[in-house]
Amino acid sequence: MTLSLLLSGLLLAAAPENAVPADQQPFECTSCEAWNAAVEPRQLAANSWYVGTRGLGAALIIDPEGLVLIDGGLPQSAERILDNVRKAGFDPADIRWILNSHAHFDHAGGIAALARITGAKVAVGREGVIALTGSPPYHPDDPQAAFGSLTLFPRVNDIRPVDDGDRITVGRTTITAVASPGHAPGGMSWSWRSCDASGECQSVVYLDSLNAVSADDYRFSDHPATVAALRDSIRRVSVLPCDVATAAHPDQLPQAANGESACARYAAAAGQRLQQRLVEESKSSASP
């Protein structure tokens, strides 16, 4: 993060009323502009909408007693997500919960602003709380922790930690946490049922990232617990009931084919990428 971004919070009180709030100061990265490109909201299922940006997922779950939002993108994504909520025909003030897939700048960066604006409660995986509330940008066991201050994003207070199988309920709608760590400690996918007026129901899943991505000096083969966690996450996701799926990075969601669910294909692709990463690390260590 640049010095100007760090100073912006200190200068906010003296800034003009139309200045960008500190928790919405744009985060800069090589992919951020493309990720944050605006797209129109689209309905995923009877009670479910995609309200994210082009490259960063966000899902809105509808219940007569309130809304649930999953993921917040970048700090600068917050307003685009809220605009998409409105375009879909809903009031952001009705958002009761904001859930997180994993605590990285590109999926949790906008949560502080979204929680402030809507008054919603926040729930994340138990290990993700460390990254969202602590002084270090990421959990110390995160494969991307070595990026350090380059990944700093607005802190979030008053978080409910969740574990595998925990449920968030609004009205008659229940969203279940599905532990998917490995890409990041505390990673969670989220699943729920969507039923239309005729009573026909579908299983909907918001898929956490399952990629073996890290800082340059990190070797997954040197961290067997992380590899085991990622493999277990891949297995868990592969067997989820999954009629409809979207993902933290929607462009990484393959099309289902031959009767195989989108979740199963997503998990299989992640497993292949993990195996490729481990093979590459093995070749690198064997090189003179």
N, C-alpha and C positions, 0 to 999 in steps of 0.2 A: 504494500500500500504506500502511495506517495505521501510526502510530508504535507502537501496541501490538503489531502483527505484527512489526515490526522488532526490538522489544525481546524478543519471546518467545524467540528463539534464545539471547539472552544469559542469560535467566533459567531456561533449561531445566534446568540442573544443580541448581538449588535447588528446582525444582518437584516436586510429588508424583509418585510412580511412574506413576500413571495419567494424567498430563498428556499432551496431544497433542504428539507430536514436532514439532520446528521445521519439518521438511519436509512436514508434513501440516496445518499451520495453515491454516484455511479462507481461501480467496481470496474477496474480496467484489466482486461486480459486479451490474449490474441483471439479467442473465440467468442468473447462476450457480446460483441455487436451482432454477430450472426445468430447466436443463441437467443438473444433478446428481441429479435425481429417480431413484429406484431403479426398475429394470425387471428382469424375470427373464431369465436367459440363454436364448439360443435357438440351435439348430443351423442353420448356414448351408449346410454341405455335409458330406461324409463325415468330413473331418478338421478342420472349421472351425466355430467358435462365435462368436456375438456375446456379449461379456461387458461391454459398456460401460453407460453410464447412458442416461437417456431422450434427452438431447440431445447427448451426446459419445460418439463411437464408440470402441470397443476390440474387437479381434478376437483370438481365441486359435486358434493352429494346432497340431495334435496330431501328434506322431510318437512311436513307441515309445521313442525315445532322448531325448525331451525336448519341451518346449513353447516356442512363440514367441508373444509378446504384442506387438500393435501398438497404440501410443498409451496415454497415461496419464491423460488428462482433467485435471481440476483437482487441486491437492494433496489436497483432501477427497474426491476420487474414488477414491483409491488403495484404501481399504478396501472400497469397493463393488465395484470391479473384482475384487479378490481374493476377496470373498464369492461373486461370480458364477462365478469359476473353480472354487471349491469346489462350488457348486451344480451346475455342469455335470459334476461327478464327477472333477475333477482336482486335483492338489496344487500349489499355487503354488511350492513348493520345487523343482519340476521345470522351472520356466521358465528356459530357457537364454539367451534373447535378448529384449530389449525394443527394438522398432523404433519410429520416430517418423515421423508424416506431415509435420508442420512445427513449428517451435520457437516456438509461441505459448503463453500461459499456460493456455489451455483444452484443449490437446492434449499439452503437455509438462510441465504443472505437477505432475503426479503421478509423473513418471518417477524423480525422485530417491528418493522414498519406496519406490516399487516395486523399484528396483534395490537399495536398502539391505535391504529385507525379504527379497527372493528370492535375492540374490547374482547376478542375471543381468547379462550384458554388455549394453551399449547401443550401438545403431547409428543414426545420423541422416545426412541429407544433409550434404555437406561444409560448405556455407555455414551450415547449421543449427548446427554445432558452435560457431560464434562466439556465437550467441545463448544456447546452453545452458551455456557455460563462462565467458563473459566478464562483465565488470562491467556494461556496458550491458544493459538487459533484452532488447533485440532487436538483430538485425543492423542496422547503420547504413543499409543500403539497403532495409530493410523499409518498405512503405507505412504501417505502423502504428508505426514507430519513434518518432514524435513523442509518443506516449502516455507515453513515459518511465517513471518509477518506478511509475506506476499499473499497469503490466503486469509488474512484477517477480515472478519465481517462483523456486523453489529451483534452485540451480545443480546441474549433473550433472558428475561427474568420470569420467575413463577412458572416453572415447567412441571408437568406431570410426567414422571418417568414410566415407561411401559415395558413389559416383558412379553415374550412369545405367548400368544393366546389371549392376552388382555383385550378387553373390549371397550370401545367408546360408543355410547348410546345417546342418540337424540331422537325423542319421540319413539316411533316404531322402527327406527333404522339403527342397526348395529354394525359397526366396522371393527373387524378383528385384526389385531397386529400379528404379522407373520415374520418371525425373526429372519433376517437375511444379512448378517454381518459378513465381513471379509473384505469387501470394497472399502467399508468404513466400520469401525466399532459402533455397535448399537443400530446398525442398519435395519430398517423395517419395510417390508411390503405390507399392503393393506387390502383386505378383501371384504366384500359385502354383497348382499342380495339386492337385486333391482326387480321390482314387480310392477307390471303395467295394470291398467284399469280392469283388464279381463282376468287378472290373476296369474298371467304367465310370468314366470320369474327367470332371471339370469344371474349367474355368478360373475361378479365384476372384480377385477384385481388391478391395483396400482402397483407396478413392479419397481422395486428398488434396483439400483445399479448393481450388477454382479461382475463388473469388469476388474481384472487384475491390473490396476493402474497404480503407479507409485511415483515417488520422487526418484531422481536419477540414480541415487546410490543405494536404493532399497532392492533387496533380492528376496522374492517370495520364498525361494528354496531355503533361505536362512531362517525362515519364520514358519515352521511346520504348523503351529497353532492357527495362524492366519489362513494358511492353505486349507487346513481341515475345516475351518469355519466357512470358508468360501465354498468348498465342495459340499458341505452339509446344506448351505443355503441354496445352492444349485439344485440339489436333490429335493429339498423341501418345496421349492417353487415349481419344480417340474411336475409334481403330482397335485397341485392345487386345482380345485374346480375352477374353470376359467372359460366362461362363454365369451366374455368381453375383457380386453386388457388394454391398458395404456401404461406408459413407463416414464421414469424420471427423465430419461432422454428418449423422447418418442421416436426419433429416427433409428434407434437401435432395436426397435420391436419388429421382428420378422413377420411376414404374413404366414398365417397358419395354412397348412396344406395336408391333403390326404387324411382329413379327420383329426389331425394332431392339434392340440390346443396351442394358442399363442404363447401361453406360459411355458409349455413344454419345449417349444421351439426356441424361445428366449433363453431358457435354461441350458438347452443343448448347445446353443451358440456360445454362451458364456463358458461352458465347460471346455469347449474347443479352444477358446482364447486363453483360458488358464493353462491348458496343457501346452499350447504353443509358447506361452511365456516361460514355463518351466523348462521346456526343451531349449529355448534360446539362452536361458541362464546357465544351463548345463554346458552348452557349447562354449559360452563365454568363459566359464571357469576352466574348461579344458584347454583353452587356447594358450600358447606359450607367451 
